Amino acid sequence: MIEPTRIGAALLQAVDRHPVPVGSVAVWPLGQSGLLLRFPSARVYVDLYLSNHCEAVLARPFDHRRTTRAPMDPAEIRDADVVICTHDHLDHLDVPTMRTLASASPDAVVVAPQSCRSTLLALDWPAGRIVGTRGDDTVTVGSLTVTAFPVPHDEYDEDPTLAFPYQGYLVTDGHVSVAHVGDSRLDDLLAQTLRRLAPDLVCLPINGRDERRKAMGFAGNMSAAEAKHLARAAGAAHVLPMHYDMFEQNVDPDALATFMAMSASDPGGPAVVRPAVGDGVLVSRG
């Protein structure tokens, strides 16, 4: 079990005390693809998985025991301004976490693909606090601008009514920007989109895919090598690898080592941002 460096109240106090000057964002990994982004004027939680829900509801042959302990209880999150879910898979739209957050952070707005709307309504999110995106739109939430874009996981799976069920999001306060692609494999359209959006930090899955996992029904993600290539192609100054520390069954065990080795051998590429769960790091523009 990977133990966070801080948990609960100690973690939230560290977030509160971390100075975030204009032009910067503090980034706190929370396990799997979960992040807390603290901008000077707002706090954004992305793809939180803070329960054991996957283990509880997914039967054999799936083994979804956590390998990273949850760093906080969702009931402790009372300060969320924006909550983002990139798609409706259980480790990205976590049912117990999202149900709790609806009341724990009563001022929060959730941004998610339109295909997630009915699920969020069933989890007690008021309709007026749900912003459904189609994957080709930009919305304003408080002091932040959020741009949605489609991602392939394994495919884009566009629906004529609900548009794209798998989306990435660029979040900016006008001074610094973060792109989180959720779950995605690499393709040329995604590379072009990220280059156009020009994020200061891009967050990419690195757990990869293979025939064994495909046969079990796991949708594919980019490999460590593909993520490294995409970060370089996107022109981002910083990259955060994710989606490698939660479920042993759905990860290349060498993913992180491969990503770090490739990054070390490319000194002109994006700087790797990889704080431990429970630690934060400041990312500045450019």
HUZISUL-V896385 format. One record per backbone hydrogen bond with DSSP energy under -1.0 kcal/mol. NH is the residue of the N-H (numbers start at 1). CO is the residue of the C=O. E is the energy in kcal/mol with one decimal. If there is no record, write none. Layout:
# HUZISUL-V896385
nh=(NH NH)
co=(CO CO)
e=(E E)
This chain:
# HUZISUL-V896385
nh=(2 5 8 10 12 13 14 15 16 17 24 25 26 27 28 30 34 35 36 37 38 39 44 45 46 47 56 57 58 62 69 76 77 78 81 82 83 84 85 92 93 98 99 100 101 102 103 104 105 108 109 110 111 112 114 116 117 120 121 122 124 125 129 130 131 133 139 141 144 145 146 147 148 149 151 153 159 163 164 167 168 169 170 171 172 173 178 179 180 181 185 191 192 193 194 195 196 197 198 200 201 202 203 204 206 208 214 215 217 218 222 227 228 229 230 231 232 233 234 236 238 239 240 242 243 250 252 255 258 259 260 261 262 263 264 265 266 269 271 273 278 279 281 283 285)
co=(67 277 71 7 8 9 10 11 12 13 21 283 38 281 36 34 31 46 28 44 26 42 37 82 35 84 52 53 54 59 2 73 74 76 43 43 109 45 111 89 89 94 95 96 97 98 100 100 101 105 81 129 83 131 133 113 114 116 117 118 121 120 126 127 110 112 146 144 141 172 139 170 137 168 166 155 163 159 134 86 149 180 147 178 145 176 171 201 169 203 152 187 188 189 190 191 192 193 194 177 177 238 179 240 242 222 210 211 214 213 184 223 224 225 226 227 228 229 230 231 200 271 202 204 32 247 207 252 254 255 256 257 258 259 260 261 263 266 237 239 29 276 27 25 23)
e=(-3.5 -2.6 -2.9 -1.1 -2.3 -2.5 -1.8 -2.2 -2.2 -2.1 -1.4 -2.3 -2.3 -2.9 -2.4 -2.8 -2.6 -1.9 -2.0 -3.3 -2.9 -2.6 -2.8 -2.5 -2.7 -2.9 -1.9 -2.1 -2.1 -1.9 -2.6 -2.5 -1.4 -1.3 -2.2 -1.9 -2.5 -3.1 -2.0 -2.4 -2.9 -3.1 -2.3 -2.0 -2.6 -1.4 -1.1 -2.6 -2.2 -1.9 -1.9 -2.9 -2.8 -2.0 -2.6 -2.6 -1.5 -2.3 -2.4 -1.9 -1.5 -2.1 -2.1 -1.5 -3.0 -2.2 -2.9 -2.4 -2.1 -2.7 -3.1 -2.7 -2.9 -2.1 -2.0 -2.5 -2.5 -2.2 -1.7 -2.0 -3.2 -2.6 -2.7 -2.9 -2.0 -1.2 -2.4 -2.9 -2.6 -1.8 -2.7 -1.9 -2.5 -2.5 -2.6 -2.1 -2.1 -2.3 -2.1 -1.2 -1.4 -1.9 -2.9 -2.2 -1.8 -1.9 -2.4 -2.4 -1.3 -2.4 -2.5 -2.6 -2.3 -2.1 -2.6 -2.7 -1.8 -2.5 -2.5 -1.1 -1.3 -2.4 -2.5 -2.2 -2.1 -1.6 -1.1 -2.3 -2.7 -2.5 -2.8 -2.4 -2.5 -2.1 -2.3 -1.4 -1.4 -2.3 -2.8 -3.1 -1.1 -2.6 -1.6 -2.7 -2.0)
